[in-house]
Every structure is written in structure tokens, then in C-alpha cells.
């Protein structure tokens, strides 16, 4: 195995410490589970989606997405609605509470990141963001 790949694996493992900063920055409310935050963010960005559409978007089995969205539905963070385009499948839409929680979570994450990245130059931030975008695009291939 290439040393550089082993170095990247180690750094990705250590990046998990970032979650602690987010939680510490939000003592007033329990942070959303990772899957809940990701699903709410996708629904917020794209509007109502079916379980199948979400499964395809994330490359997951529909049963996995069904379990994850059940958590959102029970918590009142999303709701089932008829397909606005008249299709047969019901779609999931973010509720006002879901939007509030997703936005609060994002703000907490941004504050945590700002704290960690304080002192970085614009060039360093752009390079890091570009590398992460390239990494994430490679994961979706």
C-alpha cells in the first residue's frame, strides 16, 4: 500500500474529532444524527423526493433509506406528501421543524469549522475545499 494512502486513511480517521467540536458548540440541543442531517439537507436543497430517489442519490438500498427516513418522520422533521407532479409514489418533504433543526445543525457545524480553520489563508481554504470536492466526486464514481 502506498504511504500516501495510509496517511490519508489516518487523517480521515482523526477527522472524526470534529464531531466533538460541533456537539460542544450546541449544548442547547442534541445534534442531529449524521444520516438525518444528510437527508434533511438533500430534501431542503432539492425539494420533495421519494424513498427511491433518495436511495439512488446516495447509492443506498431502499430499505436503509426507509429506516433512516422513519426516524425523520417519527421526530416530525419530515412528512409524507402526495407527489406534487402527480406520480404514484409518495414523497418526503422537510417540515418547518426539520428546516429549523437542519439550519441550526449547519450553523453549529460552520462555527466549529470556523474555529478549527481560524488562521488559514484563503488559498489554503480553497485548496482544502477543492481536495475534499475531488475526493467526494471520486467516491460517487
C-alpha positions, 0 to 999 in steps of 0.5 A, a space after each residue: 500500500 502506498 504511504 500516501 494512502 495510509 496517511 490519508 486513511 489516518 487523517 480521515 480517521 482523526 477527522 472524526 474529532 470534529 464531531 466533538 467540536 460541533 456537539 460542544 458548540 450546541 449544548 442547547 440541543 442534541 445534534 442531529 444524527 449524521 444520516 438525518 442531517 444528510 437527508 434533511 439537507 438533500 430534501 431542503 436543497 432539492 425539494 420533495 423526493 421519494 424513498 427511491 430517489 433518495 436511495 439512488 442519490 446516495 447509492 443506498 438500498 431502499 430499505 436503509 433509506 426507509 429506516 433512516 427516513 422513519 426516524 425523520 418522520 417519527 421526530 416530525 422533521 419530515 412528512 409524507 406528501 402526495 407527489 406534487 407532479 402527480 406520480 404514484 409514489 409518495 414523497 418526503 418533504 422537510 417540515 418547518 421543524 426539520 428546516 429549523 433543526 437542519 439550519 441550526 445543525 449547519 450553523 453549529 457545524 460552520 462555527 466549529 469549522 470556523 474555529 478549527 480553520 481560524 488562521 488559514 489563508 484563503 488559498 489554503 481554504 480553497 485548496 482544502 475545499 477543492 481536495 475534499 470536492 475531488 475526493 467526494 466526486 471520486 467516491 460517487 464514481 
